[in-house]
């Protein structure tokens, strides 16, 4: 019987220690780059959630301003009764109260729908020629200052 000895050429199946370390280093760098990508995507997600939240509050404030202007249109003969905090700074700290039922109900809706709105004076200013300016103020817990939305309409008739 003839026995053959098969000899592998040196270096064919063995790697040097430096080559093995280089592969490990490449893997670690790839994981690091991937991690930065994931962190960037998470930052974008947080930013977009904050933007959507702020847009919702602005949209709600516009709806509330339109609601009270609509009520004023329907009750044009009693327009002066809708005046609320007509003097003073916009979004001044304090509470708003009114003797008019429509305004009181509106204030309750605003306070229930916009965060922090109970801490600020909402304004309804009735100017000359029945030009009405409604300012709605609110402040989210993570915001540093209040936000406001103003709507102006001229009520005729």
C-alpha positions in Angstrom: 0.0 0.0 0.0 1.2 3.3 -1.0 0.8 6.1 1.5 0.9 9.6 0.4 1.5 12.4 2.6 -0.3 15.6 1.7 1.4 18.6 2.8 -0.4 21.9 3.0 1.5 24.9 1.9 2.4 27.1 4.8 0.1 30.0 5.5 -2.8 28.5 3.5 -4.9 27.6 6.5 -3.3 29.7 9.2 -3.6 33.4 9.6 -1.1 35.6 11.3 -2.1 37.3 14.5 -2.1 40.7 12.9 -4.6 39.7 10.3 -7.0 38.3 12.8 -6.7 41.5 14.9 -7.4 43.6 11.8 -10.7 41.7 11.1 -11.7 42.3 14.7 -10.9 46.0 14.5 -12.9 46.3 11.2 -15.9 44.7 12.9 -15.7 47.1 15.9 -15.5 50.1 13.6 -18.5 48.9 11.6 -20.5 48.5 14.8 -19.5 52.0 15.9 -20.6 53.6 12.6 -23.9 51.7 12.8 -24.5 52.9 16.3 -24.0 56.5 15.3 -26.6 56.0 12.5 -29.1 54.5 15.0 -28.5 57.4 17.4 -29.1 59.9 14.6 -32.3 58.3 13.6 -33.5 58.3 17.2 -32.7 62.0 17.4 -34.7 62.7 14.3 -37.6 60.7 15.7 -37.6 62.8 18.9 -37.5 66.0 16.9 -40.4 65.0 14.7 -42.5 63.9 17.7 -41.9 67.3 19.3 -42.8 69.1 16.0 -46.0 67.1 15.7 -47.0 67.9 19.3 -46.4 71.6 18.8 -48.4 71.6 15.5 -51.3 69.9 17.3 -51.4 72.6 20.0 -51.2 75.4 17.4 -54.0 73.7 15.4 -56.1 73.3 18.6 -55.5 77.0 19.5 -56.7 78.0 16.1 -59.8 75.9 16.5 -60.6 77.5 19.9 -60.1 81.0 18.5 -62.4 80.2 15.6 -65.0 78.8 18.0 -65.3 82.0 20.0 -65.3 84.2 16.9 -68.2 82.0 15.6 -70.1 82.5 18.8 -69.6 86.2 18.6 -70.9 86.2 15.0 -74.0 84.4 16.2 -74.5 86.9 19.0 -73.5 90.2 17.3 -75.9 92.3 19.3 -74.0 91.5 22.5 -70.5 91.8 21.1 -69.2 94.0 23.9 -70.0 91.3 26.5 -67.4 89.1 25.0 -64.5 91.4 25.9 -61.9 89.5 28.0 -58.7 90.8 29.5 -58.7 93.6 26.9 -55.9 95.5 28.6 -52.5 94.2 29.6 -49.8 92.1 28.1 -50.4 89.2 25.8 -50.2 85.9 27.7 -49.9 87.6 31.0 -49.9 85.2 34.0 -53.2 84.9 35.8 -56.6 83.4 35.4 -59.4 84.5 33.1 -63.0 84.8 34.2 -66.1 86.1 32.5 -69.7 86.8 33.3 -70.8 85.7 29.8 -71.8 82.1 29.6 -70.4 81.6 26.1 -67.0 82.9 27.2 -66.9 80.9 30.4 -67.7 77.7 28.4 -65.0 78.6 25.9 -62.5 79.2 28.6 -63.3 75.8 30.1 -62.7 74.2 26.6 -59.4 76.0 26.2 -58.2 75.0 29.6 -59.2 71.4 29.0 -57.6 71.2 25.6 -54.3 73.1 25.8 -51.7 72.4 28.5 -50.8 75.1 30.9 -53.5 77.5 29.5 -55.2 77.9 32.9 -52.1 79.8 34.1 -52.4 82.5 31.4 -55.0 85.2 30.7 -56.7 84.5 27.4 -57.6 87.7 25.5 -60.6 88.9 23.5 -60.1 92.5 22.4 -63.0 94.3 20.6 -61.6 97.3 18.7 -63.2 100.0 16.5 -65.5 98.9 13.7 -66.0 95.6 15.6 -62.6 94.3 14.8 -62.1 91.4 17.2 -58.7 89.9 18.1 -58.7 86.6 20.1 -55.4 85.5 21.6 -55.1 82.0 23.0 -52.1 81.2 25.3 -50.7 77.9 26.5 -47.4 76.3 27.7 -46.3 72.7 27.5 -44.4 71.3 30.4 -41.2 71.0 28.4 -41.4 74.5 27.0 -39.5 77.4 28.6 -42.1 80.1 27.8 -45.7 80.4 26.7 -47.0 80.1 23.1 -49.8 82.1 21.7 -52.1 82.1 18.7 -54.0 85.2 17.6 -56.9 85.5 15.2 -58.5 88.7 14.0 -61.9 89.1 12.4 -64.3 92.0 11.7 -67.8 91.2 12.8 -70.4 93.1 10.8 -74.1 93.1 10.8 
